[in-house]
């Protein structure tokens, strides 16, 4: 009976010792130990070092705080741990006392984008070393630091919207412009447009100052001044008429000399020049 009691006591003490050993956390690391969301450990490491977080091919961004988690175990105990990044020493942590089994956390903050190989080397009290598995991770730039110009998209959308609104070039009158038989004020007035009227554009003068429009359903055309209409749509394929522009800046025939007034006749006032002058008032060309 006494032997059974002692055996039970021994089993209880053994299980308590195992429990205290497995929950060991290294207090010598620079960062405080907090509750972490890491993958479950399938098997306790009793001899060696194994990185359990991050996992292979994990994705991070420049400036992220990466808390590397490893499980360690060695019968002789470890006295220090070295974190290497791309075979370069990143940090070295010395333990306050020899650790035989437990969890190790070492922080790492990537400063540049690229592919990084993470590995942990634990030093034993006897002068030996145990090396962990290599974990390759990817570090990229965040979206807000992208150099792609996002401002170029709106102009394309505006062009597309204008083409959808005016599949063919259209001229809309903004007042009461005269529409003439040719591109210039020297040509006769055929009709006058009203505000808001829109007509298809059929040609443009060489200087771009006059537009030929189809003002009648029968296909009749006339010319209107550019400053008095709004053009909508793509005009790249509109035919260009060169050499027909003509403005009535001077009379085509010489004027007859004015008659001298007789003493008894009242002085006649000179008649105004019928030639249109854009600066003389709101009269449209």
HUTA-V769381 format. One line per field, one symbol per residue. ss: DSSP state (H for helix, E for strand, - for the rest). psi: psi as a letter, one per 30 degrees, with the letter a starting at -180 (. if undefined). Layout:
ss: ???
psi: ???
This chain:
ss: -HHHHHHHHHHHHHHHHHHHHH--E----------------------EEEEEE-----EEE---EEEEEEEEEEEEEEEEEEEEE--EEEEEEEEEEEEEEEEEEEEEE----EEEEEEEEEEE----EEE---EEEEEE--HHH----HHHHHHHHHHHHHHHH----EEEE----EEE--------EEEE-----EEEEEEEE----EEEEE------EEEEEHHHEEEE------EEE------------------------------------HHH-----
psi: eeeeeeeeeeeeeeeeeeeeefgkkjfflekkklkkjlkkjekkjfjakkkfkllkglkllkfkjjjkklklkkefkkflkkkkjhgkkelkkkkflkkfkakkkkkkjkfllakkjkkkkkklfggakkkllkkklkklklefgkgkjfffeeeeeeeeeeeeeielkkkkkgbikkjlflilfflkkelkllkfkklkkflklefgfkkkljfkffgkllkkkefglkkkljgegkkkjkgfkjkiflkekkkkkkkkklefklkkkkkkkfkkjfffagkl.
